[in-house]
């Protein structure tokens, strides 16, 4: 079964990055990526969403597989990337990774209403305003570093309209690449959002 693109519908994730070192398998894929001199970019329709998928050339070590899956709205005013390949070409290459084991860094970029975060949670408890000597001081962003857990860092920033917050969660895990590789990573990093920032356990409770 070929690798499937992740379904972003129903999540607040705008970009999923999976970058890691392949520990075993996928020699054909790695040989192709090592010889590549530029990224492969395809524009795809996944459900009701337009998704851009990008695969970078491998590093000098010849062991790295880097995949970005981003919604069109992720790019905002920066402009969408230049499309270089068709969807079928990119996915056919990624299919050669099936069965490989990878130590992968997972980055999820989320945008959601600030009001959706718990008032006593990590972000809103710090998003306070102080007035002194005619000045107003407000903490509008920061970075949490985490040890002893798959999640390594959480970066957040309240956007200028003060209604939405952008969140980036960086984590790491070792997995076997299957057809559901990208979907499982999206589900997993979305689960970390719920666990750390929405204070929801595995059962969805508060």
Secondary structure, 3 states (H helix, E strand, C coil): CCCCCCCCCCCCEEEEEEEEEEEECCHHHHHHHHHCCCCEEEEEEECCEEEEEEECCCCCCCCEEEEEEEEHHHCHHHCCCCCCCCHHHHHHHHHHHCCCEEEEEEEEEEEEEHHHCCCCCCCCCCCCEEEECCEEEECCEEEEECCCCCEEEEEEEECCCCCEEEEEEEEEEEEECCCCHHHHHHHHHHHHHHHHCCCCCCCCCC
